[in-house]
């Protein structure tokens, strides 16, 4: 297979998974997918940028523009099929866009760019839009298939820039409307692909426990404990914290709602959360919209796979099992927080292998609209402008978002890392709490397990053992982990595997940062339930609530890092019960977080030096707001390209660290230039012609000076 396949953004996705197998892996299109080629791709190196819609696969793009501009566009596009709102644009979220963050050297200051602009986001029907926009332009590589315009060889980012330019021309130039367009890349999750192809009660009340049957023992590659070990006092402390919060509530209705973004839920699972709100759960993967309640529930969802397993780790109901050491029957909720209300937002179908960022973005935005308190995301991948804006909106609305840092593969003996090990988006955003992993024996999940455990391996299961050994939890670099990443415990996490209420099966081999993320989200929801009375209504729906739960988690984690590096485990392990001793208001045990909170900087894609560099190109022109939007699109593509390569990621981190530590300016500029040269020399055919032209212009200007 062409090795460049692994360097494409679609394949440098988050590697979030429950467990894997290296056998029977194929990275070609599944029967219901049609590959779309990018420039320079061979036929067998095609990648996917598609969405199934009423039996047809179509590329999708997201358009963002101010509300007043969208109204003007609709009014001016009467009779123009390209911009017919009913056929071309489908609204899906509304966010803000802050122009105050624009660099000063090329963007004129005005009162308009110091406040957030309300942005409406639409899905562009690319099939119909391409016919109008690219009709008659065969020299651009547009191909025709009968009456259908496919435009396969135009890079998605080039199409995004073309849409932006065309739409801007439909608006008044003097208004300088910010128009954003980005392609909805599918995140192809290699780890999950391998695995897939191998095979509300007020407070806690006594619930009938289900006698469970373990159908998968812990992996012998990694250290482990009895079922639910990760919730114990020496680990996340979730069991003790849950009991304390239940005692504190004493019959009161819990105040917290958790949104679980994954592949949905299974209505027949014996371990489904007792407080799962099926009516308000939404299937975004099947065209669902925020506010369309009851539709998903009527479908009687089943076999949710990854989503149901992670939902059980988050808030699953009671499990009864026989302790292998004592022989005693143990009754304990399988989930970290079975008290809070939970809604399931389905953002992918059967797995999170192929995940459109638009769906995750719409689900995050819906969580804000529905006044959810905590969001748990066991998925991730490449950056998205619309998603970043939705994260900013969530943070400032009191919605704490917890996202997995990702997983990677390390080849045995060689030490080579497939696809790199650094954390992915949305965990990388500054306003999100990323969740990495710490193993049962207290080491970073990114490190190799103890080789002596090989003595216990079953020779008939060598392929499975090697696969489990190879997969690790993503981590680093240090600047991306500090102050906004903690670690749950894994692998070998207990989760459900039920398909019928009378068959309460569970597994003890949950792996990947998919399994660690719900642990952190559960700890956050327990803390918020305990502290609800300390927040005013205004604070409860503001950034102060979000930052308070982040700080409670970070401060308790730092006390237990035990010499492990921030780069590998973030600020330390989740300690739910210790969090409860950290109050929002001053109290007898703690001085209170209220007066110490500092608002986090807005989540960004790229860094200031990257924006300054792109702005210095002669090709980046236009009005103040249009210029900044153009740079934002270029920076997003740059970040996506860099994320596809271990080499580029290492160079990028070197430049970021250099500028962040105020090292000698000449050294930083030299490192930046090496990165730009590498982008041109090694990846010229992997990105858009628009981006390539900007890179060439920057190098040309450097040569002239």
C-alpha positions as CSV (number, residue, x, y, z in Angstrom):
1,X,0.0,0.0,0.0
2,X,1.2,3.5,-0.7
3,X,2.9,4.8,2.4
4,X,1.5,8.3,1.9
5,X,-1.9,7.0,2.9
6,X,-0.8,7.3,6.5
7,X,0.2,10.9,6.1
8,X,-3.1,12.1,5.0
9,X,-5.3,14.1,7.5
10,X,-8.1,11.5,7.2
11,X,-5.8,8.8,8.5
12,X,-4.0,10.8,11.2
13,X,-7.1,10.7,13.3
14,X,-7.6,10.2,17.0
15,X,-7.0,6.6,17.8
16,X,-9.6,6.2,20.4
17,X,-10.7,2.7,21.0
18,X,-11.8,0.0,23.4
19,X,-9.4,-2.6,22.1
20,X,-7.7,-3.7,18.9
21,X,-6.5,-6.5,16.8
22,X,-3.8,-6.3,14.1
23,X,-5.3,-9.1,12.0
24,X,-7.5,-8.7,9.0
25,X,-6.9,-5.0,8.6
26,X,-7.8,-3.2,5.4
27,X,-7.8,0.6,4.9
28,X,-9.7,0.6,1.6
29,X,-13.3,1.7,1.2
30,X,-16.0,-0.3,2.8
31,X,-18.8,-1.4,0.4
32,X,-21.1,1.5,1.2
33,X,-18.4,4.2,0.7
34,X,-17.1,5.7,-2.5
35,X,-13.6,7.1,-2.2
36,X,-12.9,10.7,-3.4
37,X,-9.4,11.3,-4.8
38,X,-7.2,14.3,-3.9
39,X,-4.5,15.7,-6.2
40,X,-1.6,13.4,-6.5
41,X,-3.4,10.4,-5.1
42,X,-3.1,7.1,-6.9
43,X,-6.3,5.0,-7.3
44,X,-5.5,2.8,-4.4
45,X,-4.6,5.8,-2.2
46,X,-8.0,7.4,-2.3
47,X,-9.4,8.9,0.9
48,X,-12.9,9.5,2.0
49,X,-14.6,12.8,2.4
50,X,-18.2,11.6,2.3
51,X,-21.5,11.4,4.1
52,X,-24.3,9.0,3.4
53,X,-27.4,11.0,2.7
54,X,-30.6,9.2,1.5
55,X,-28.4,6.5,-0.1
56,X,-26.1,9.0,-1.8
57,X,-22.6,9.8,-0.8
58,X,-21.8,13.5,-0.9
59,X,-18.8,15.6,0.2
60,X,-19.9,18.1,2.9
61,X,-18.7,21.6,3.8
62,X,-19.5,23.9,6.6
63,X,-20.3,27.6,6.0
64,X,-20.1,30.2,8.7
65,X,-21.2,33.8,8.4
66,X,-22.8,36.5,10.6
67,X,-26.6,36.2,11.0
68,X,-27.2,39.6,9.3
69,X,-25.0,38.5,6.4
70,X,-26.9,35.2,5.9
71,X,-30.1,37.1,5.7
72,X,-28.6,39.4,3.1
73,X,-27.3,36.5,1.2
74,X,-30.7,34.8,1.1
75,X,-32.3,38.1,-0.1
76,X,-29.7,38.6,-2.8
77,X,-29.7,35.0,-4.1
78,X,-33.3,34.8,-5.4
79,X,-33.3,32.7,-8.5
80,X,-29.6,31.7,-8.0
81,X,-29.6,27.9,-7.5
82,X,-26.1,28.0,-6.0
83,X,-27.3,30.0,-3.0
84,X,-30.9,28.7,-2.8
85,X,-31.2,28.3,1.0
86,X,-33.6,25.4,0.7
87,X,-31.4,23.4,-1.6
88,X,-27.9,24.4,-0.8
89,X,-27.7,25.7,2.8
90,X,-28.9,23.7,5.9
91,X,-28.4,25.5,9.2
92,X,-27.0,23.4,12.0
93,X,-25.5,25.5,14.8
94,X,-24.9,29.1,15.8
95,X,-21.7,30.2,17.5
96,X,-19.5,33.3,18.1
97,X,-16.4,34.5,16.3
98,X,-14.0,36.8,18.2
99,X,-12.0,39.2,16.1
100,X,-10.2,40.7,19.1
101,X,-7.7,37.8,18.9
102,X,-6.5,38.9,15.4
103,X,-2.8,40.0,15.2
104,X,-2.3,43.7,15.2
105,X,0.2,44.0,12.4
106,X,-2.2,43.4,9.5
107,X,-5.7,43.8,10.9
108,X,-7.1,47.3,11.4
109,X,-8.6,47.9,14.8
110,X,-12.2,49.0,15.0
111,X,-15.1,48.7,17.5
112,X,-16.5,46.0,15.3
113,X,-13.6,43.5,15.8
114,X,-13.4,43.8,19.5
115,X,-16.6,41.9,20.2
116,X,-17.7,38.4,19.3
117,X,-19.7,38.3,16.1
118,X,-22.7,35.9,16.1
119,X,-22.0,33.3,13.4
120,X,-24.6,31.0,11.8
121,X,-23.2,27.8,10.5
122,X,-24.7,25.9,7.5
123,X,-24.0,22.7,5.7
124,X,-23.3,23.3,2.0
125,X,-24.8,20.7,-0.3
126,X,-21.6,20.3,-2.3
127,X,-23.2,18.2,-5.1
128,X,-25.5,21.0,-6.2
129,X,-23.2,23.8,-5.3
130,X,-20.3,22.3,-7.4
131,X,-22.5,22.2,-10.5
132,X,-23.0,25.9,-10.3
133,X,-19.6,26.9,-9.0
134,X,-17.3,24.8,-11.2
135,X,-19.5,24.3,-14.3
136,X,-17.4,24.8,-17.4
137,X,-14.0,24.8,-15.6
138,X,-12.6,21.5,-16.8
139,X,-9.1,23.0,-16.7
140,X,-9.4,22.9,-12.9
141,X,-9.7,19.1,-13.0
142,X,-13.4,18.9,-12.7
143,X,-14.7,15.6,-14.1
144,X,-18.2,15.0,-15.4
145,X,-20.0,11.7,-15.1
146,X,-23.1,12.0,-17.3
147,X,-25.1,14.9,-15.9
148,X,-23.5,14.6,-12.5
149,X,-20.7,17.0,-11.5
150,X,-18.2,15.2,-9.3
151,X,-15.2,17.6,-9.1
152,X,-13.2,14.7,-7.6
153,X,-9.7,16.1,-8.3
154,X,-10.2,19.5,-6.6
155,X,-8.8,19.5,-3.2
156,X,-11.5,20.1,-0.6
157,X,-9.7,23.1,0.9
158,X,-9.5,24.7,-2.6
159,X,-13.2,24.2,-3.0
160,X,-13.7,25.8,0.4
161,X,-11.7,28.8,-0.6
162,X,-13.7,29.0,-3.9
163,X,-17.0,28.8,-2.0
164,X,-15.8,31.6,0.4
165,X,-14.7,33.8,-2.5
166,X,-17.9,33.3,-4.4
167,X,-20.2,33.8,-1.4
168,X,-18.2,37.0,-0.4
169,X,-18.8,38.4,-3.9
170,X,-22.6,38.0,-3.4
171,X,-22.3,40.3,-0.3
172,X,-21.4,44.0,-0.2
173,X,-17.6,44.3,-0.3
174,X,-17.8,47.4,1.9
175,X,-19.4,45.4,4.7
176,X,-16.3,43.2,4.9
177,X,-18.4,40.3,6.1
178,X,-16.4,37.4,7.6
179,X,-17.2,34.3,5.5
180,X,-15.8,31.0,6.7
181,X,-15.9,27.7,4.8
182,X,-14.3,24.4,5.8
183,X,-14.5,20.8,4.6
184,X,-15.9,18.2,6.9
185,X,-13.1,15.7,6.9
186,X,-14.0,12.2,8.1
187,X,-11.8,11.1,10.9
188,X,-10.7,7.6,10.0
189,X,-9.8,5.9,13.3
190,X,-7.1,3.3,12.5
191,X,-7.2,1.6,15.9
192,X,-10.9,1.1,15.8
193,X,-10.8,0.0,12.2
194,X,-8.4,-2.8,13.1
195,X,-10.6,-3.9,15.9
196,X,-13.8,-3.7,13.9
197,X,-12.5,-5.8,11.1
198,X,-11.3,-8.6,13.4
199,X,-13.9,-9.6,15.0
200,X,-33.6,9.8,37.7
201,X,-33.7,8.8,41.1
202,X,-33.0,11.7,43.4
203,X,-30.2,10.2,45.5
204,X,-28.8,6.7,45.4
205,X,-31.3,4.1,46.4
206,X,-31.0,0.4,46.7
207,X,-31.4,-1.0,43.2
208,X,-31.6,-4.7,42.3
209,X,-28.2,-5.7,41.2
210,X,-27.7,-7.7,38.0
211,X,-25.6,-10.8,38.4
212,X,-23.0,-10.3,35.7
213,X,-21.0,-12.7,33.6
214,X,-17.6,-11.7,32.5
215,X,-17.0,-12.7,28.9
216,X,-13.6,-11.2,28.5
217,X,-10.9,-11.3,31.2
218,X,-8.3,-8.5,31.6
219,X,-5.5,-8.3,29.0
220,X,-2.5,-10.1,30.4
221,X,-0.2,-7.6,28.8
222,X,-1.1,-4.9,31.3
223,X,-1.4,-4.9,35.1
224,X,-5.0,-5.2,36.4
225,X,-7.2,-5.8,39.4
226,X,-10.7,-7.2,40.1
227,X,-13.8,-5.9,38.3
228,X,-14.2,-2.1,38.8
229,X,-10.7,-1.7,40.2
230,X,-10.4,1.7,38.5
231,X,-13.1,3.1,40.9
232,X,-11.2,2.1,44.1
233,X,-9.6,4.3,46.7
234,X,-6.1,3.8,45.3
235,X,-7.3,4.9,41.8
236,X,-10.1,7.3,40.8
237,X,-11.9,7.1,44.2
238,X,-15.2,7.2,42.3
239,X,-16.9,4.6,44.5
240,X,-16.2,6.6,47.7
241,X,-17.1,9.9,46.1
242,X,-20.4,8.6,44.8
243,X,-21.4,7.3,48.2
244,X,-20.5,10.7,49.8
245,X,-22.5,12.7,47.2
246,X,-25.4,10.3,47.6
247,X,-25.4,10.8,51.3
248,X,-25.2,14.6,50.9
249,X,-28.1,14.7,48.5
250,X,-30.4,12.7,50.9
251,X,-33.4,12.4,48.6
252,X,-32.8,15.7,46.7
253,X,-32.9,15.6,42.9
254,X,-29.4,15.8,41.4
255,X,-28.7,19.1,39.7
256,X,-26.3,17.8,37.0
257,X,-26.9,16.5,33.5
258,X,-24.2,14.8,31.5
259,X,-24.2,14.6,27.7
260,X,-22.4,11.5,26.3
261,X,-21.2,12.0,22.7
262,X,-20.5,8.7,21.1
263,X,-22.3,6.0,19.0
264,X,-25.5,6.2,21.1
265,X,-27.0,3.8,23.6
266,X,-28.7,0.4,23.7
267,X,-32.1,0.4,25.2
268,X,-31.7,-3.3,26.0
269,X,-28.5,-3.1,27.9
270,X,-28.8,-4.4,31.5
271,X,-26.3,-1.8,32.7
272,X,-27.9,1.3,31.1
273,X,-27.8,4.3,33.4
274,X,-30.8,4.3,35.6
275,X,-31.3,8.1,34.9
276,X,-30.8,7.9,31.2
277,X,-33.1,10.5,29.6
278,X,-34.1,8.7,26.4
279,X,-36.6,11.3,25.4
280,X,-34.0,14.1,25.2
281,X,-31.3,11.9,23.6
282,X,-30.6,12.7,19.9
283,X,-29.3,10.9,16.9
284,X,-27.1,13.4,15.1
285,X,-25.6,10.7,12.9
286,X,-29.0,10.2,11.2
287,X,-29.9,13.8,10.5
288,X,-31.2,14.6,13.9
289,X,-31.4,18.2,15.1
290,X,-31.2,19.7,18.5
291,X,-34.8,20.1,19.8
292,X,-36.1,17.1,17.9
293,X,-36.9,15.1,21.0
294,X,-38.4,11.6,21.2
295,X,-37.4,10.5,17.7
296,X,-34.3,8.6,18.7
297,X,-36.1,6.9,21.5
298,X,-38.9,5.7,19.2
299,X,-36.3,3.9,17.1
300,X,-35.6,1.6,20.1
301,X,-31.8,1.9,19.6
302,X,-29.8,-1.2,20.1
303,X,-26.2,-2.6,19.6
304,X,-24.6,0.8,20.1
305,X,-21.3,-0.9,20.6
306,X,-18.6,1.6,21.6
307,X,-21.1,4.2,22.8
308,X,-22.9,1.8,25.2
309,X,-19.7,0.5,26.6
310,X,-18.4,3.9,27.4
311,X,-21.8,5.0,28.7
312,X,-21.6,2.1,31.2
313,X,-18.2,3.4,32.4
314,X,-19.7,6.9,32.8
315,X,-23.0,6.1,34.6
316,X,-23.9,2.4,34.3
317,X,-26.3,0.8,36.7
318,X,-25.6,-1.8,39.4
319,X,-23.3,-4.8,38.8
320,X,-23.2,-7.9,41.0
321,X,-20.2,-10.2,40.7
322,X,-18.2,-12.6,42.9
323,X,-14.8,-11.2,44.0
324,X,-12.2,-13.6,42.8
325,X,-10.0,-13.1,45.9
326,X,-12.6,-13.2,48.7
327,X,-15.4,-15.2,47.1
328,X,-17.9,-12.6,48.4
329,X,-20.7,-11.2,46.2
330,X,-19.9,-7.5,45.4
331,X,-22.7,-5.1,44.4
332,X,-21.5,-1.8,42.9
333,X,-22.6,0.5,40.0
334,X,-20.5,-0.2,37.0
335,X,-20.5,3.5,36.2
336,X,-18.7,6.4,37.9
337,X,-21.8,8.5,38.5
338,X,-25.1,6.7,38.4
339,X,-26.8,9.6,40.2
340,X,-26.9,12.3,37.5
341,X,-29.2,12.5,34.5
342,X,-27.6,11.4,31.2
343,X,-28.5,12.2,27.6
344,X,-26.9,10.3,24.8
345,X,-26.0,12.3,21.7
346,X,-25.2,9.9,18.8
347,X,-22.5,11.5,16.6
348,X,-21.5,8.3,14.7
349,X,-23.3,5.1,13.7
350,X,-21.8,1.8,14.8
351,X,-18.3,3.1,15.7
352,X,-16.2,6.3,15.9
353,X,-13.9,5.1,13.1
354,X,-15.5,7.6,10.6
355,X,-16.6,10.7,12.4
356,X,-17.7,14.0,10.8
357,X,-16.6,16.9,13.0
358,X,-19.9,18.7,12.0
359,X,-21.9,16.1,14.0
360,X,-19.7,16.5,17.1
361,X,-19.9,20.3,16.8
362,X,-23.7,20.2,16.5
363,X,-23.9,17.9,19.6
364,X,-21.7,20.3,21.7
365,X,-23.8,23.2,20.6
366,X,-26.9,21.3,21.6
367,X,-25.5,20.6,25.0
368,X,-25.2,24.3,25.5
369,X,-28.8,24.9,24.3
370,X,-30.1,22.2,26.6
371,X,-28.1,23.5,29.6
372,X,-26.2,20.4,30.0
373,X,-23.4,20.6,32.7
374,X,-20.8,18.1,31.6
375,X,-19.9,16.6,28.2
376,X,-17.9,13.4,27.8
377,X,-16.3,12.7,24.4
378,X,-14.4,9.5,23.8
379,X,-13.5,10.5,20.2
380,X,-11.4,13.1,18.4
381,X,-9.2,13.9,15.5
382,X,-8.3,17.0,13.4
383,X,-9.2,20.6,14.2
384,X,-12.4,22.3,13.0
385,X,-13.2,26.0,13.0
386,X,-16.9,25.5,13.8
387,X,-16.0,23.0,16.5
388,X,-13.5,25.4,18.1
389,X,-16.2,28.1,18.2
390,X,-18.7,25.7,19.8
391,X,-16.1,24.8,22.4
392,X,-15.7,28.4,23.3
393,X,-19.4,28.9,23.6
394,X,-19.7,25.8,25.9
395,X,-16.9,27.0,28.2
396,X,-18.5,30.4,28.7
397,X,-21.9,28.8,29.3
398,X,-20.8,26.6,32.2
399,X,-20.5,23.4,30.2
400,X,-17.4,21.4,31.1
401,X,-16.1,19.3,28.2
402,X,-13.9,16.2,28.8
403,X,-12.3,14.6,25.7
404,X,-9.9,11.7,25.1
405,X,-6.3,12.6,24.2
406,X,-6.3,9.7,21.7
407,X,-4.3,6.5,21.2
408,X,-1.4,5.4,19.1
409,X,0.5,2.3,18.1
410,X,4.1,1.5,18.9
411,X,5.8,-1.3,16.9
412,X,7.4,-3.9,19.1
413,X,11.2,-4.0,19.3
414,X,11.6,-1.1,16.8
415,X,10.0,1.5,19.1
416,X,8.5,3.1,16.0
417,X,5.2,5.0,16.6
418,X,2.5,4.8,14.0
419,X,0.8,8.1,13.4
420,X,2.6,9.9,16.3
421,X,1.6,10.0,19.9
422,X,0.6,13.6,20.6
423,X,-2.9,14.6,21.7
424,X,-5.7,15.3,19.3
425,X,-8.6,17.7,19.0
426,X,-10.9,18.6,20.7
427,X,-8.8,17.5,23.7
428,X,-6.1,19.9,22.6
429,X,-8.3,23.0,22.8
430,X,-7.4,25.2,25.8
431,X,-11.0,25.3,27.1
432,X,-11.4,21.5,27.1
433,X,-10.1,19.1,29.8
434,X,-8.2,16.4,28.0
435,X,-8.0,12.9,29.5
436,X,-5.0,10.7,29.1
437,X,-4.2,7.4,30.9
438,X,-2.3,5.9,33.9
439,X,-2.1,2.1,34.3
440,X,-3.0,-0.1,37.2
441,X,0.6,-0.2,38.3
442,X,0.9,3.6,38.3
443,X,2.8,4.2,35.0
444,X,1.9,6.4,32.0
445,X,-0.3,4.6,29.6
446,X,2.0,6.0,26.9
447,X,4.9,3.8,28.1
448,X,5.5,0.2,27.4
449,X,4.1,-2.4,29.8
450,X,6.4,-4.6,31.9
451,X,8.1,-7.1,29.7
452,X,8.1,-9.7,32.4
453,X,4.3,-10.1,32.0
454,X,5.1,-11.9,28.7
455,X,5.8,-15.0,30.9
456,X,2.0,-15.3,31.4
457,X,1.1,-15.0,27.8
458,X,-0.9,-17.7,26.1
459,X,0.9,-18.8,23.0
460,X,-2.3,-19.3,21.1
461,X,-3.2,-15.6,21.8
462,X,0.1,-14.0,20.7
463,X,-1.5,-11.8,18.0
464,X,-3.9,-10.4,20.5
465,X,-1.2,-9.9,23.1
466,X,1.0,-8.1,20.6
467,X,-1.9,-5.9,19.5
468,X,-2.7,-5.0,23.2
469,X,1.0,-4.3,23.8
470,X,1.2,-2.0,20.8
471,X,-1.7,0.3,21.6
472,X,-1.0,3.2,24.0
473,X,-2.7,6.3,25.2
474,X,-1.6,9.5,23.5
475,X,0.3,12.2,25.4
476,X,2.4,15.4,24.9
477,X,3.8,17.7,24.1
478,X,4.2,19.2,27.6
479,X,2.8,22.7,26.6
480,X,-0.4,21.0,25.4
481,X,-0.8,18.9,28.5
482,X,-0.1,21.5,31.2
483,X,-3.1,22.9,33.1
484,X,-5.7,21.2,30.9
485,X,-5.0,17.4,30.9
486,X,-5.6,14.8,33.6
487,X,-5.4,11.0,33.5
488,X,-8.0,8.3,34.2
489,X,-7.0,4.7,34.8
490,X,-6.6,2.1,32.1
491,X,-6.5,-0.2,30.3
492,X,-8.5,-3.2,31.6
493,X,-11.5,-1.1,32.6
494,X,-14.8,-2.9,33.3
495,X,-17.6,-2.1,30.9
496,X,-20.9,-3.6,29.7
497,X,-21.3,-6.0,26.8
498,X,-25.1,-6.6,27.2
499,X,-27.4,-7.0,24.3
500,X,-30.4,-8.2,26.3
501,X,-31.6,-7.5,29.9
502,X,-31.5,-11.2,30.7
503,X,-27.9,-11.5,29.4
504,X,-26.0,-9.1,31.7
505,X,-22.5,-9.7,30.2
506,X,-19.6,-7.4,30.9
507,X,-15.9,-7.2,29.9
508,X,-12.8,-6.4,32.0
509,X,-10.5,-5.4,29.1
510,X,-11.7,-1.8,28.2
511,X,-8.7,0.0,26.7
512,X,-7.7,3.3,25.2
513,X,-8.4,6.8,26.4
514,X,-12.0,6.1,25.4
515,X,-12.3,4.3,28.7
516,X,-10.4,6.8,30.8
517,X,-12.5,9.8,29.7
518,X,-15.8,8.9,31.2
519,X,-14.0,8.5,34.6
520,X,-13.0,12.1,34.6
521,X,-16.5,13.3,33.4
522,X,-18.1,11.3,36.2
523,X,-15.8,12.8,38.8
524,X,-16.7,16.3,37.5
525,X,-20.5,15.6,37.7
526,X,-20.2,14.3,41.2
527,X,-18.3,17.4,42.3
528,X,-20.9,19.7,40.7
529,X,-23.7,17.9,42.4
530,X,-22.0,18.4,45.7
531,X,-21.2,22.1,45.1
532,X,-24.5,23.2,43.4
533,X,-25.7,25.3,46.3
534,X,-22.5,27.3,46.3
535,X,-23.1,28.7,42.9
536,X,-25.5,31.5,42.0
537,X,-27.7,31.0,39.0
538,X,-25.6,33.4,37.0
539,X,-22.4,31.7,38.0
540,X,-23.9,28.2,37.2
541,X,-24.3,29.3,33.5
542,X,-20.9,31.0,33.2
543,X,-17.3,30.2,32.6
544,X,-16.7,30.3,36.4
545,X,-18.5,27.0,36.9
546,X,-16.5,25.4,34.1
547,X,-13.2,26.7,35.4
548,X,-14.1,25.8,39.0
549,X,-14.6,22.1,38.2
550,X,-11.5,22.1,36.1
551,X,-9.5,23.6,38.9
552,X,-10.9,21.2,41.5
553,X,-9.8,18.3,39.3
554,X,-6.4,19.7,38.5
555,X,-5.5,20.6,42.1
556,X,-6.5,17.2,43.4
557,X,-4.6,15.5,40.6
558,X,-1.3,17.4,41.2
559,X,-1.1,15.9,44.7
560,X,-0.9,12.4,43.3
561,X,1.4,12.8,40.2
562,X,4.2,11.2,42.2
563,X,7.0,12.4,40.0
564,X,5.5,11.4,36.7
565,X,6.0,14.0,34.0
566,X,3.3,16.5,32.9
567,X,4.1,15.5,29.3
568,X,3.0,11.9,29.9
569,X,0.1,12.2,32.4
570,X,-0.9,15.8,32.4
571,X,-1.4,17.2,35.9
572,X,-2.0,13.8,37.4
573,X,-4.7,11.2,38.0
574,X,-8.4,11.8,38.6
575,X,-9.1,11.7,42.3
576,X,-12.9,12.1,42.7
577,X,-13.1,12.0,46.5
578,X,-10.2,14.4,47.0
579,X,-12.0,16.8,44.7
580,X,-14.9,17.0,47.1
581,X,-12.7,18.6,49.8
582,X,-12.0,21.5,47.4
583,X,-15.0,23.9,47.6
584,X,-16.2,26.7,45.4
585,X,-17.0,29.0,48.4
586,X,-14.7,29.3,51.4
587,X,-15.2,26.5,53.9
588,X,-13.7,24.8,56.8
589,X,-11.6,22.5,54.7
590,X,-10.7,24.8,51.8
591,X,-10.3,28.5,51.2
592,X,-12.6,28.3,48.1
593,X,-11.9,28.5,44.4
594,X,-14.2,31.5,43.8
595,X,-11.7,34.3,44.2
596,X,-8.8,32.5,42.5
597,X,-10.4,31.6,39.1
598,X,-8.8,33.0,35.9
599,X,-10.6,32.8,32.7
600,X,-8.9,30.6,30.1
601,X,-7.8,32.1,26.8
602,X,-10.1,31.4,23.8
603,X,-9.5,28.1,22.1
604,X,-7.4,28.6,19.0
605,X,-6.2,26.6,16.0
606,X,-2.5,27.3,15.5
607,X,-0.3,29.8,17.4
608,X,0.3,33.5,17.1
609,X,3.6,33.0,15.2
610,X,1.8,30.8,12.7
611,X,-0.9,33.5,12.1
612,X,1.8,36.2,11.8
613,X,3.7,34.1,9.3
614,X,0.6,33.5,7.1
615,X,-0.4,37.1,7.3
616,X,3.0,38.2,6.0
617,X,2.3,36.5,2.6
618,X,1.5,38.8,-0.3
619,X,-1.4,36.5,-1.2
620,X,-3.3,37.2,2.0
621,X,-5.2,40.4,1.2
622,X,-8.6,41.9,1.8
623,X,-10.5,43.8,4.5
624,X,-9.6,43.4,8.1
625,X,-12.2,40.8,9.0
626,X,-12.0,38.9,5.7
627,X,-8.2,38.8,6.0
628,X,-8.4,37.2,9.5
629,X,-10.9,34.7,8.4
630,X,-8.7,33.7,5.4
631,X,-5.8,33.2,7.8
632,X,-7.9,31.1,10.1
633,X,-8.8,28.8,7.2
634,X,-5.1,28.5,6.2
635,X,-4.0,27.9,9.8
636,X,-6.6,25.1,10.1
637,X,-5.4,23.4,7.0
638,X,-1.8,23.8,8.3
639,X,-2.6,22.2,11.6
640,X,-4.4,19.3,9.8
641,X,-1.3,18.7,7.6
642,X,1.1,18.9,10.5
643,X,-1.0,16.4,12.6
644,X,-0.6,13.8,9.8
645,X,3.1,13.4,10.4
646,X,5.3,12.5,13.3
647,X,8.2,14.5,11.7
648,X,6.1,17.6,11.1
649,X,4.6,17.4,14.5
650,X,8.0,17.3,16.1
651,X,9.2,20.3,14.1
652,X,6.0,22.1,15.0
653,X,6.3,21.4,18.7
654,X,9.9,22.6,18.5
655,X,8.9,26.0,17.1
656,X,6.0,26.4,19.5
657,X,8.2,25.6,22.5
658,X,10.9,28.0,21.2
659,X,8.5,31.0,20.9
660,X,6.7,30.1,24.2
661,X,10.0,30.2,26.2
662,X,11.3,33.3,24.5
663,X,14.4,31.7,23.3
664,X,16.8,33.5,20.9
665,X,14.6,34.9,18.1
666,X,17.0,33.8,15.4
667,X,16.8,30.2,16.6
668,X,13.0,30.3,16.6
669,X,12.8,31.8,13.1
670,X,15.3,29.2,11.8
671,X,13.1,26.4,13.3
672,X,10.0,28.0,11.7
673,X,11.7,28.2,8.3
674,X,12.7,24.5,8.6
675,X,9.1,23.6,9.2
676,X,7.9,25.7,6.2
677,X,10.6,24.1,3.9
678,X,9.5,20.6,5.1
679,X,5.9,21.4,4.3
680,X,6.8,22.4,0.8
681,X,9.3,19.6,0.1
682,X,7.5,16.6,1.6
683,X,3.8,17.4,1.4
684,X,3.3,19.6,-1.6
685,X,0.8,17.2,-3.2
686,X,-1.1,16.5,0.0
687,X,-2.6,19.9,0.6
688,X,-4.5,22.5,-1.4
689,X,-3.1,24.6,-4.2
690,X,-4.2,27.7,-2.2
691,X,-2.1,26.7,0.7
692,X,0.8,25.6,-1.5
693,X,0.8,29.0,-3.2
694,X,1.0,30.8,0.2
695,X,3.9,28.5,1.3
696,X,5.8,29.2,-2.0
697,X,5.3,32.9,-1.6
698,X,6.7,32.9,2.0
699,X,9.8,31.0,0.8
700,X,10.2,33.3,-2.1
701,X,10.0,36.4,0.1
702,X,12.5,34.9,2.5
703,X,14.9,34.3,-0.4
704,X,14.5,37.9,-1.5
705,X,15.5,39.2,1.9
